[in-house]
């Protein structure tokens, strides 16, 4: 995050119908909706909700026999409009024999029966666990650690291939250090690495920082004297070229409200101004909306050396749906766009829009995982002259932003009247312990304002 950045925490206006406050839940943003499943209040919860970011409205979604039950400390990721929920079941002899993976199709709003394909030989699959991490990279979900009933903390590392629906253990290329058994940690993807921070080992909170190199297939320790203290139950996400870490703390004491930034290019930690209005939180969820925030499946968009290169600049080839691919490039001042399909290219009329910065929303966007494009020949078209970003919703609404203007990722959006306004870049904080005095789920937004 370059330049001075102001922080403004505000509660999010919610509809009358909303989920109860909770912690140890799972969240994910997909196509302009925030999805929330389960968690814990007095007991484990099994309710499923989505929040429409554009209108600030909650909707309770139907569960079914193909969906999960009560879950806490589980994970949820999005890949190609399918939500994948893993782990978090109440420990029992029955749950240890169940497949702890569920899939939800956001297009049909239906749960999908998850049946692993039959393969020859013994099938290795991960058992139920809690407090693990899950990230998406290059068409795979990677699960690390977690707490397994009776066995305790785990250092198991698994990959789930979305196309084949098969699990496989991940093995390091060479001997050496590793994060070891832990749970309650955080993990994010930046470039070709998964960055894991903190968590519990046995009964002790940690502050160590590790990177898994997806290309070299090995772990390396990032040793820094500065940085967050020992912590568990925190949340982390990627914004531009930084990892932001918020909340959590020592289990036996009050959690923290401190926001930390790790800047990848400089490899430096920085403690950011503490939000005054926000109470301390643990086992919450932090998510981002607006360009510069990376979704769980978004590694190529944040690939170093492309997006931030002033010498090269970039164009993006983004899959906007399962049937179409959109190519956009900056020509002079105004971008031009085409939709490419099996029948060839056809020009379409574009509509841009803008939302007031006073509201929560930014232009909702959903693309096929950019990490998936790592294996796509079309990815070779990246890094051309200047960069524009195109986003699309199901209603065919579009927004554009020039990523190279002023060297900032904030950019500008034009509304339907042609007026220019600054885009909102917002961080969301959902739930967490201690629970709020209100019965409605604790829901805050932090808007990043450049000065």
ZIJORA-V486199 format. One record per residue. RES is the residue in one small letter. NEAR is the number of other C-alpha atoms within 8 Angstrom. Layout:
# ZIJORA-V486199
res=<RES & RES>
near=<NEAR & NEAR>
This chain:
# ZIJORA-V486199
res=<x & x & x & x & x & x & x & x & x & x & x & x & x & x & x & x & x & x & x & x & x & x & x & x & x & x & x & x & x & x & x & x & x & x & x & x & x & x & x & x & x & x & x & x & x & x & x & x & x & x & x & x & x & x & x & x & x & x & x & x & x & x & x & x & x & x & x & x & x & x & x & x & x & x & x & x & x & x & x & x & x & x & x & x & x & x & x & x & x & x & x & x & x & x & x & x & x & x & x & x & x & x & x & x & x & x & x & x & x & x & x & x & x & x & x & x & x & x & x & x & x & x & x & x & x & x & x & x & x & x & x & x & x & x & x & x & x & x & x & x & x & x & x & x & x & x & x & x & x & x & x & x & x & x & x & x & x & x & x & x & x & x & x & x & x & x & x & x & x & x & x & x & x & x & x & x & x & x & x & x & x & x & x & x & x & x & x & x & x & x & x & x & x & x & x & x & x & x & x & x & x & x & x & x & x & x & x & x & x & x & x & x & x & x & x & x & x & x & x & x & x & x & x & x & x & x & x & x & x & x & x & x & x & x & x & x & x & x & x & x & x & x & x & x & x & x & x & x & x & x & x & x & x & x & x & x & x & x & x & x & x & x & x & x & x & x & x & x & x & x & x & x & x & x & x & x & x & x & x & x & x & x & x & x & x & x & x & x & x & x & x & x & x & x & x & x & x & x & x & x & x & x & x & x & x & x & x & x & x & x & x & x & x & x & x & x & x & x & x & x & x & x & x & x & x & x & x & x & x & x & x & x & x & x & x & x & x & x & x & x & x & x & x & x & x & x & x & x & x & x & x & x & x & x & x & x & x & x & x & x & x & x & x & x & x & x & x & x & x & x & x & x & x & x & x & x & x & x & x & x & x & x & x & x & x & x & x & x & x & x & x & x & x & x & x & x & x & x & x & x & x & x & x & x & x & x & x & x & x & x & x & x & x & x & x & x & x & x & x & x & x & x & x & x & x & x & x & x & x & x & x & x & x & x & x & x & x & x & x & x & x & x & x & x & x & x & x & x & x & x & x>
near=<8 & 5 & 6 & 6 & 10 & 8 & 10 & 8 & 12 & 8 & 7 & 9 & 5 & 9 & 8 & 4 & 7 & 11 & 9 & 7 & 14 & 14 & 14 & 12 & 18 & 14 & 11 & 11 & 11 & 11 & 10 & 13 & 10 & 12 & 12 & 11 & 12 & 14 & 16 & 13 & 9 & 4 & 5 & 12 & 12 & 11 & 10 & 12 & 12 & 12 & 11 & 11 & 11 & 9 & 5 & 12 & 9 & 13 & 9 & 10 & 8 & 5 & 10 & 7 & 5 & 10 & 12 & 10 & 7 & 13 & 18 & 16 & 13 & 17 & 14 & 12 & 13 & 13 & 11 & 8 & 10 & 10 & 12 & 13 & 11 & 11 & 14 & 15 & 14 & 9 & 7 & 6 & 6 & 6 & 10 & 9 & 7 & 8 & 6 & 10 & 9 & 14 & 13 & 12 & 12 & 9 & 6 & 5 & 7 & 8 & 12 & 10 & 8 & 8 & 4 & 6 & 7 & 4 & 5 & 5 & 4 & 4 & 6 & 7 & 6 & 6 & 11 & 14 & 13 & 14 & 13 & 17 & 13 & 12 & 14 & 14 & 13 & 11 & 11 & 10 & 12 & 13 & 12 & 11 & 15 & 16 & 14 & 12 & 7 & 4 & 7 & 7 & 13 & 13 & 11 & 9 & 11 & 12 & 12 & 11 & 11 & 9 & 5 & 6 & 9 & 9 & 11 & 9 & 9 & 7 & 6 & 8 & 7 & 5 & 5 & 5 & 7 & 8 & 7 & 7 & 12 & 17 & 15 & 13 & 16 & 12 & 12 & 13 & 15 & 11 & 9 & 10 & 10 & 13 & 12 & 11 & 11 & 15 & 16 & 14 & 12 & 7 & 5 & 6 & 13 & 12 & 11 & 9 & 11 & 13 & 12 & 11 & 12 & 9 & 5 & 6 & 10 & 10 & 12 & 10 & 10 & 8 & 6 & 5 & 4 & 5 & 10 & 8 & 7 & 11 & 15 & 16 & 13 & 17 & 13 & 12 & 13 & 13 & 12 & 10 & 11 & 11 & 13 & 12 & 11 & 13 & 15 & 16 & 15 & 11 & 8 & 4 & 6 & 8 & 12 & 11 & 13 & 11 & 12 & 13 & 12 & 12 & 13 & 9 & 5 & 5 & 7 & 7 & 10 & 9 & 10 & 8 & 7 & 7 & 10 & 6 & 6 & 7 & 6 & 11 & 14 & 16 & 14 & 16 & 13 & 12 & 10 & 13 & 12 & 12 & 8 & 9 & 11 & 15 & 7 & 11 & 15 & 14 & 15 & 10 & 9 & 12 & 11 & 8 & 6 & 10 & 11 & 7 & 8 & 7 & 4 & 10 & 15 & 12 & 15 & 13 & 12 & 10 & 11 & 13 & 8 & 7 & 6 & 10 & 12 & 12 & 11 & 14 & 13 & 13 & 7 & 5 & 5 & 6 & 10 & 8 & 11 & 11 & 12 & 12 & 9 & 4 & 5 & 6 & 8 & 7 & 7 & 7 & 4 & 7 & 8 & 12 & 12 & 13 & 10 & 6 & 9 & 4 & 6 & 12 & 12 & 13 & 12 & 13 & 10 & 11 & 11 & 12 & 13 & 13 & 13 & 11 & 12 & 9 & 7 & 8 & 6 & 8 & 10 & 6 & 9 & 10 & 11 & 10 & 10 & 11 & 14 & 14 & 11 & 9 & 14 & 13 & 12 & 6 & 5 & 6 & 12 & 13 & 15 & 12 & 10 & 10 & 12 & 12 & 7 & 4 & 7 & 9 & 9 & 11 & 12 & 11 & 14 & 14 & 11 & 9 & 5 & 6 & 7 & 8 & 9 & 9 & 13 & 14 & 14 & 14 & 12 & 13 & 12 & 11 & 15 & 15 & 10 & 7 & 10 & 9 & 4 & 7 & 7 & 9 & 13 & 13 & 10 & 11 & 13 & 11 & 11 & 12 & 8 & 7 & 6>
